[in-house]
Amino acid sequence: MQDFQTFPAPAKINLFLHVTGQRPDGYHLLQSVFQLLDIVDYIHLKPTLNGEITRSNEVEGVPADEDLCIKAAKCLQAHALTMHQHFDHGVEIQVTKNIPMGGGLGGGSSDAATVLLALNKLWSLNLSRETLMALGLTLGADVPFFIFGQNAWVEGIGEKLQPITLHPNHYVVLNPQIHVSTKQIFTNKQLTKNTIPKTMSNFSGTGNKKERFNGEPNVKTDFINDLEKIVCNAYPAVHKTLNWLNQFGDARMTGSGASVFVEVANEQDAVKVLDQKPNDITGFVTKGLNQHPLYDFCF
């Protein structure tokens, strides 16, 4: 890939996900903690001066005109045109996917965020992180988090972010190789939307140890994924995978699924768990990141 520059786009998991309300425009109000992971997609960018934005490789299941990477580049280009009367920068994009698609791991949103971060530098736009986050929100609710670039306590529709310190834990992430419709889950009549908001000071992570909240032993129902029960009822494969993983700790579903994860003590234990997984599911071992790999690069 001559003349291409390569940039990482990390995955994330939701350590919990609460639905606390719904706005008049239909968007759901959430609380969550987003943990960055060291499994990454790679975005390859080749700046041009012809004003064209193209993708030069196929991504299975993602037509170019629906690719968030293309949409991100066009969004940034449109913003640049409001600042510069003559802006002829374009880009050729290639994408190497490692993050499972449709698994609640934020891969598409992360890819889009990396395009915004990298092109801000390559096109010498020098936009602030806050400006890029605002542009990212027009592409998807998770995009601002990846531009924010730190593990975060998340509220609103995903745009209200506070940095949170998390231990760089190891995780086993499994996927039953099905696609969960996020729209179907959020419109399910059984989904409650009135979880009482929690405070960041009461959160101390997930895991196998006996954590305490306000001096009381942690009960799993304190910080859960409100979508998990709905998804498990609608998709038996997710329920089966979650039940299997629960034998190794407090397994959770991330996002709207279909991926599930469990925190483990170290990489060796994680590999042992992964080696035992059923043959009909895929999975990987990963470790939490403290910051996005591009956190300091683009500003």
Steps between C-alpha positions, in 0.01 A plus 500: 500500500742757373446854632235386749536588867352261755306595813347277772133497598447320834191312616311568822274315741223630723579396857131566566217666308193658659207656314383790716248669271406602149503841334202636303697443178522127575864484611552294815678645803774274629758452770802285434872458545693456177828306519742525207654170385828414331336316209499745209388548142751672274406799287734564207485852357657646188439876475429640155451842345211413270222555754378142463427267792513133408542156655730276303432164667188296569368464855265205524146608576579873480439673165727799449210748504393369842851489648540730801861559396383655172229696680754626755740621232219674311374659824845637576548617142167685510601670825836596348322660205321732743840623616690504170353633177728272302549159661605231259617232744365150455600156620515137393399265781569135568367318806640190670233353728596306814212608725189283447226701330160538662628370831460799730874573491481837326711408199318712242486802731867460587595478133313824431665672797846395381425646155405833662803499728749406231366726224493794739878455509561394139288782359658750745161617626609535865144463628455460874403171659166657598426596140582152375277349771211721387552387140526141616166516680330564165633161385407292805460519876819301573731696268569787746630252759776376273602859420489579873763229520474397865302243693185679597190520714237561232160668524243668278477325163872431521632852464547589868838360597708511817840331518513204735803307622474126437744220563644360172322167550506199270178382340371206305253618236274250326257540210235243400533610137157655470392857433281673757276781373563797728180667378298187580638487854444868579142487367413182689193567715651308790797737526472717808633853462490620859809359669591731788821685406810398692799715591852450376632493857300182564655315208812291555504280192395148425676176569527196720607669822244601763466870434321739730274793429436740792635237739260229385595188302456540127182345366513427129173686450662831602693543176363282221417520131131588479488361145638160595173333602320627188778378271526161671125445462509593131829332413552162671857479367597805708335348807686172446836674456447719807405203714809311390730793576341558842678195639823703488372814672247782474440486124328794332364596161648812343281759332198342331700181435568255365845497666541400865806530721648404833784657693782261588803528727772486233575415140585138579162439661331675211666271247391195703138618493513574129646157425191338655239696306238314295588460133195689375608832650798726428704690752821672596707607798547872550626751752362835603672819386536817705492726194426489129824431305449830316419705810806728473572460129238721346498810722 
